[in-house]
């Protein structure tokens, strides 16, 4: 089942305090990007995020669901009505992805 533009607009309203949220249409659904990173999508008027460790920590009880046939499982975001929750989820995902890893200095 394809996603409606009205659900897409609703999600974007929930994320309106975040900068650089974008989407690309894909076969009647929408792929979501935050700060240039593919973080999830809207499939069948449901919001999904990729199973990043940060997302799993933020939503420990979120179900893993395959949004379309023959695709890998995403985390289903069930709390889409809570604007603060959604924005926190996206910020959490990006903060972990974009945090540089520290390297141990070689002794020598």
N, C-alpha and C positions, 0 to 999 in steps of 0.2 A: 504494500500500500504506500503510495506516495505521500510526501509531507506537504502540508499547506503553508502558504506564505504567511498566513496569520500566526501560525505557531512559531515560525522563524522570527517574525517581528516581535512576538511576545518574549522569546528568549533574548533577543537583542535588547529589548527594553530592560530586562532583568540584568543584563551585563553592561548597561549604558555608562556606568562609571569607569569601566575599564577602557584603556586605549588599545587600539590595534587589534580589535576582534574583527574577523572577516569570515566569509563563507564562499564556497564554490558550489554551484548546483551540480548534482550527479544523479542522473537517472531518476529524477523526480524527488530526490532527497537532497540534503545539504551537508557538505563536509565543513567542519569548523576549524578555524585557525586562531590562535592567540599568540601575538607577537611573532608571527611567522612560523609557528610550530603547529602541526596537525595534532589537535587535542581530542577530537571526537567528531560527532556528527548528529544530525537530526534525521531519523529514519522512522517513517510511519508516525509522525507527530509525537515521537518520544526522543528525549535527549540522552545521548550516550557519550561517555568519555573513554579514551583508551585506558587500559589497565596499568597506568603508571603507578609506581610504588606510592607516590604522594597521593594519588586519587584513592588508592586502596586504604591508606592510612586515614584519609579524610572521611571516607565513607566505608567503614569496615564491614557493614552489613549489606552493602549494595550487591545485587545479584549480577552474575555474569550472564550475558545474553548475547546471542548472535542476532544482530539486527536484520540481516537479510540472509538468504540461503547462500551457503558456501563462503561465508566470511568468518573471520575469527571473532572471538567473543570480546565484547566491550562491557564496561560497567554501566548499568542502567541508572540514570539519575532520576530518582523518584520525587525529590523535593524541589521541583522547578518553581514553585510559587514563592520560595524564600529567596529574595534577591541577595541578601547578605550571605547566605549559604552558598549560592552559585558563584558569586564573585570571589568568595574565599576559596572555593574549590579550584577555580581557574588560576588564582594567584598562587595557591599552594603548588599546583602542578608546575607552573612556569618557574617558580622560585627554585625548585629542586633541579629542574632541567638546566637552567641558566647559571646555577651556582658553580663557579669553577672548582675543580677538584684540586686539593692541595697535594703536592708531590713531596716526598721526603728527599731531603738533600743528600747527595752522595758524599760519603766521607772519603777523604783521600788525600 
